[in-house]
């Protein structure tokens, strides 16, 4: 993320890239939420992953609809929706077989937004409290391009909120995330808790986590630390107490000049997910960023054969600054793997899911042909 070195202005002392990322296709089609891939165990030192076979799950694009309308269902398995952890055969598998989405507008900012949520058959009558996961987009990346990733994360028990946020950056006006989006989205979901016909009363408003891509991942890192730094933030930022953790893709804190700073993560968990073929956010910079994360819990998940756009629906989409790194892992596999590890890390350290923690820190990467994991629980 920080690595997308299209950085046009030297003055931006905290990033290594501003023309960050774009990803995904313009197509919007429903798709299945895949079952989790195979798991293995974490290692104590970084190791190179073997080239994986390109097989994986597909994900659907965002559904459309009014804020107060009926969500569009995305059926995953023929069996219907699973709604309890007791039904999960393996810790790496999604907790819900059905995910739905709807479109809304963030009241304070006016940001058009897609919301993805678990949609079990008993959602209306069951006792649910889903934590909120805010997806912070890469620079110039439309929200639609994270549809598959968001659906998969939602299938692990999160309400995933994906806004399009416009602001002025050093390269001009465009889709550039800011820390203020954190508070805007939290306030909006507090209102949804009171009035939304589907999610009303079903949210855990005490728990907010961040997902991020490239530029958006850097913004997320700053927000998690309660930092407001140009060009990502102007005018101050108040970190909400509800903000608990982050899982960020293609993100590092390499500045244009100087050394990567220490990340003070006291009180919250952080995972970095990184493709080893990424030429915009270099693996070496992400490894150093991980090493300079002050305290556990933390994890570095390296994905073999994946480049800067592995989190997106398609590689090097139109309008994006192409990553010259050759992605050799199938796009759907890359997206599913990134989403699975992100979701399980967040479940482990925000929801107290012991099976997820065991997968992330002990057993997960041994049988995952794509991921190699270094972690500190």
C-alpha positions in Angstrom: 0.0 0.0 0.0 2.5 2.5 1.0 4.5 1.0 -1.7 2.5 2.0 -4.7 5.1 4.4 -5.7 3.3 6.7 -7.9 3.9 9.1 -5.2 4.1 12.5 -7.0 4.9 14.7 -4.0 8.0 14.4 -1.8 6.3 16.3 0.9 4.1 13.4 1.8 6.5 12.1 4.4 4.5 9.0 5.3 3.8 7.1 2.3 5.5 5.4 -0.5 2.7 5.8 -2.9 -0.2 7.9 -3.6 -1.6 6.8 -6.9 -2.1 3.6 -5.0 -4.5 1.1 -6.3 -7.5 0.3 -8.2 -9.0 -3.1 -8.6 -11.8 -5.1 -9.7 -14.0 -5.3 -12.7 -17.0 -3.2 -13.7 -19.2 -6.3 -13.8 -21.6 -6.8 -10.9 -22.8 -10.4 -10.6 -24.0 -12.5 -7.7 -21.7 -15.3 -6.7 -21.2 -17.9 -4.1 -19.3 -17.3 -0.9 -16.6 -20.0 -0.9 -15.9 -22.4 1.8 -12.6 -21.7 3.5 -9.4 -23.1 2.0 -7.3 -25.5 3.7 -5.4 -24.5 6.8 -2.0 -25.0 8.2 0.3 -23.6 10.9 2.1 -20.4 11.5 5.9 -20.2 11.3 8.3 -18.3 13.5 10.2 -16.9 10.6 9.3 -15.8 7.1 9.5 -18.6 4.6 8.8 -18.6 0.9 5.6 -20.2 -0.2 5.5 -22.8 -3.0 3.6 -21.9 -6.1 0.0 -22.8 -5.5 -2.4 -24.6 -7.8 -4.9 -22.1 -9.1 -8.1 -23.3 -7.7 -10.4 -21.2 -5.5 -13.7 -19.7 -4.8 -15.6 -17.0 -6.6 -17.4 -14.1 -5.0 -20.3 -12.0 -6.0 -20.4 -8.3 -6.6 -22.4 -5.8 -4.5 -26.1 -6.1 -4.6 -28.1 -3.0 -5.2 -31.1 -1.6 -3.5 -32.5 1.1 -1.3 -31.1 1.7 2.2 -34.4 0.5 3.7 -35.1 -2.1 1.1 -34.8 -5.9 1.0 -31.2 -7.1 0.6 -30.1 -9.1 -2.3 -29.2 -12.6 -1.2 -26.1 -14.4 -2.3 -26.7 -18.2 -1.8 -23.5 -20.0 -1.1 -24.2 -23.7 -0.7 -27.2 -25.7 -1.7 -27.7 -26.6 2.0 -28.8 -23.0 2.8 -27.5 -20.6 5.4 -25.5 -21.8 8.4 -26.0 -19.6 11.4 -24.1 -21.1 14.2 -20.4 -21.8 14.9 -21.5 -25.3 15.9 -22.2 -26.1 12.3 -18.7 -25.2 11.2 -16.8 -28.4 10.2 -13.4 -26.7 10.2 -12.2 -23.5 11.8 -11.2 -22.0 8.4 -14.7 -22.3 6.9 -17.1 -19.4 6.8 -19.6 -19.2 9.7 -22.5 -18.3 7.4 -23.4 -19.8 4.0 -25.5 -16.8 2.9 -24.5 -13.2 2.5 -26.7 -10.3 1.4 -25.9 -6.7 0.5 -27.6 -3.4 0.1 -26.6 0.1 -0.9 -26.9 3.2 1.2 -25.4 6.7 1.7 -23.4 7.7 4.7 -25.4 10.5 6.2 -22.6 12.9 7.3 -20.3 12.6 4.3 -22.7 11.7 1.5 -20.5 8.7 0.6 -22.2 6.1 -1.5 -21.7 2.8 0.3 -22.2 -0.9 -0.1 -23.0 -3.0 3.0 -22.5 -6.8 3.1 -23.9 -8.9 6.0 -24.5 -12.5 7.0 -28.0 -13.5 6.0 -29.0 -16.7 7.9 -32.6 -18.0 7.5 -33.3 -16.9 11.1 -31.8 -13.4 10.9 -35.1 -11.8 11.7 -35.8 -13.9 14.8 -32.3 -15.0 15.9 -30.1 -13.3 18.5 -27.2 -11.8 16.5 -24.7 -9.1 17.2 -22.4 -8.6 14.2 -19.3 -6.5 14.6 -18.7 -3.8 12.0 -15.7 -4.1 9.5 -15.0 -0.9 7.5 -13.2 -1.5 4.2 -10.9 1.4 3.4 -10.4 1.5 -0.3 -7.1 2.0 -2.2 -6.6 5.3 -4.0 -8.9 5.6 -7.0 -10.4 2.2 -6.4 -14.2 2.1 -6.7 -16.0 0.2 -4.0 -17.5 -2.3 -6.4 -14.1 -3.9 -7.0 -14.0 -5.2 -3.4 -17.3 -7.1 -3.8 -15.9 -10.6 -3.6 -13.6 -9.8 -0.8 -16.3 -8.1 1.3 -18.7 -11.0 0.8 -16.2 -13.5 2.0 -15.3 -11.5 5.1 -19.0 -11.0 5.8 -19.5 -14.8 5.7 -17.3 -15.0 8.8 -19.7 -13.0 10.8 -19.0 -9.4 10.1 -21.1 -6.5 8.6 -18.7 -5.2 6.0 -19.1 -1.5 5.1 -17.4 -0.4 1.8 -17.8 3.4 1.1 -16.6 5.4 -1.9 -15.0 8.4 -0.2 -13.8 11.4 -2.3 -11.2 13.9 -1.0 -8.4 16.1 -2.3 -5.0 14.5 -2.4 -1.7 15.8 -3.7 -2.6 14.4 -7.1 -6.0 16.0 -7.1 -9.6 15.1 -6.3 -10.6 11.5 -6.3 -11.3 8.4 -4.3 -8.9 8.9 -1.4 -9.7 7.6 2.0 -9.4 9.7 5.2 -9.5 8.8 8.9 -12.7 10.8 9.3 -14.5 8.0 7.4 -14.1 5.8 10.6 -16.3 8.1 12.7 -18.7 8.8 9.8 -19.4 5.1 9.3 -19.6 4.3 13.0 -22.2 7.0 13.4 -24.1 5.8 10.3 -24.2 2.2 11.6 -25.4 3.4 15.0 -28.4 4.9 13.2 -28.9 1.7 11.2 -29.1 -0.2 14.5 -32.2 1.8 15.3 -33.9 1.9 12.0 -32.7 -0.5 9.4 -35.4 -3.2 8.6 -32.9 -6.0 8.3 -29.9 -5.1 10.5 -31.7 -3.1 13.1 -30.8 -4.6 16.5 -28.3 -7.0 15.0 -25.1 -5.0 15.3 -22.4 -5.1 17.9 -21.8 -1.3 18.0 -19.0 -1.7 20.5 -16.7 -3.5 18.0 -15.3 -1.8 14.9 -12.4 -3.3 12.9 -10.7 -2.0 9.8 -9.9 -3.7 6.5 -7.7 -1.7 4.1 -5.9 -1.8 0.7 -2.8 0.1 -0.1 -3.5 3.8 0.4 -6.5 2.9 2.5 -4.4 0.5 4.5 -2.0 3.4 5.4 -5.0 5.5 6.4 -6.2 2.6 8.5 -2.8 2.3 10.2 -2.9 6.0 11.1 -6.5 5.7 12.3 -5.7 2.7 14.5 -2.9 4.8 16.2 -5.1 7.9 16.5 -2.7 9.7 14.2 -3.6 12.5 11.7 -0.9 13.0 9.2 -0.8 14.8 5.8 -1.8 13.9 3.1 -4.0 11.2 4.5 -5.6 13.4 7.2 -6.2 17.1 7.6 -7.8 18.8 10.5 -7.5 16.2 13.2 -8.9 12.9 14.0 -10.6 11.5 17.2 -10.0 7.7 17.5 -13.2 6.1 18.7 -13.0 3.6 21.6 -14.9 1.1 19.5 -12.0 0.7 17.1 -10.3 -2.7 18.0 -8.1 -4.1 15.3 -7.1 -4.1 11.6 -6.3 -6.5 8.8 -4.6 -4.7 5.9 -3.6 -5.8 2.4 -0.6 -4.5 0.4 0.2 -2.0 3.2 3.5 -0.8 4.6 4.7 2.4 6.3 7.7 3.1 4.1 8.0 6.9 3.7 9.5 8.5 0.6 12.6 9.2 2.6 14.0 7.8 5.8 13.3 4.7 7.8 10.0 2.9 8.4 8.7 4.1 11.8 7.5 1.9 14.7 3.8 1.3 14.8 2.4 1.7 18.3 -0.4 -0.9 18.4 -0.8 -1.0 22.2 -4.3 -2.3 22.9 -5.1 -3.5 19.4 -4.2 -6.3 17.0 -2.9 -5.9 13.4 -2.4 -8.3 10.5 -0.6 -7.5 7.3 -1.5 -9.5 4.2 0.9 -9.2 1.3 1.4 -10.7 -2.1 5.0 -11.7 -2.9 4.7 -10.5 -6.5 3.6 -7.0 -5.5 5.7 -4.4 -7.3 3.8 -1.4 -5.8 3.9 -2.3 -2.2 7.2 -4.3 -1.9 7.3 -7.4 0.3 10.5 -6.3 2.0 8.9 -3.0 3.1 5.9 -4.9 4.5 8.2 -7.3 6.3 10.0 -4.4 7.9 6.7 -2.7 8.8 5.6 -6.0 10.5 8.8 -6.2 12.4 8.3 -2.6 13.7 4.8 -3.3 15.0 5.4 -2.8 18.6 3.4 -5.6 20.3 1.4 -8.7 19.7 -1.0 -9.8 18.6 0.2 -9.4 15.1 0.6 -11.5 11.9 2.2 -11.2 8.5 0.5 -13.4 5.9 2.5 -13.7 2.6 0.6 -14.9 -0.4 2.5 -16.7 -3.1 1.9 -15.7 -6.7 -0.2 -12.7 -5.7 0.4 -9.1 -6.7 -1.0 -5.7 -5.6 -4.5 -6.4 -6.9 -5.0 -9.8 -5.3 -7.7 -8.4 -3.0 -9.8 -7.2 -6.0 -12.2 -8.9 -8.3 -9.8 -8.6 -11.3 -6.1 -7.9 -11.8 -5.0 -4.6 -13.1 -8.5 -3.3 -13.9 -9.1 -0.4 -16.3 -8.3 2.9 -14.7 -5.8 1.5 -12.3 -2.0 2.0 -12.4 -1.0 -1.5 -13.4 1.2 -3.6 -11.2 4.0 -5.1 -13.2 4.3 -8.0 -10.8 3.1 -11.2 -12.5 0.2 -12.7 -10.6 0.4 -16.5 -11.1 -2.2 -17.4 -8.5 -5.8 -17.4 -9.8 -7.5 -14.1 -8.9 -10.4 -15.8 -7.1 -8.0 -17.9 -5.0 -6.0 -14.8 -4.1 -9.1 -12.9 -3.0 -10.5 -15.8 -1.0 -7.2 -16.5 0.8 -6.7 -12.8 1.7 -10.3 -12.5 3.0 -10.1 -15.8 4.9 -6.9 -14.9 6.8 -8.1 -11.4 7.4 -11.4 -12.5 8.8 -10.0 -15.3 11.0 -7.3 -13.0 12.4 -10.1 -10.5 13.4 -12.3 -13.2 14.8 -9.4 -14.5 16.9 -8.4 -11.2 18.4 -11.6 -9.3 18.5 -14.3 -11.9 19.0 -12.2 -14.3 21.2 -12.6 -17.2 18.7 -10.1 -19.8 20.0 -10.4 -22.0 16.9 -9.7 -19.1 14.6 -6.7 -18.2 16.8 -5.4 -21.7 16.6 -5.7 -21.6 12.8 -4.0 -18.3 12.4 -1.1 -18.9 14.8 -0.6 -22.6 14.9 -2.1 -24.8 12.2 -3.2 -22.6 9.3 -0.4 -22.3 6.8 0.8 -25.9 6.9 -1.9 -27.0 4.4 -2.6 -23.7 2.7 -0.6 -23.7 -0.6 -0.8 -20.0 -1.0 -0.1 -18.5 2.5 3.0 -18.4 4.6 2.5 -16.9 8.1 4.7 -15.3 10.7 2.9 -14.3 13.8 3.0 -13.3 17.4 -0.2 -14.2 19.3 
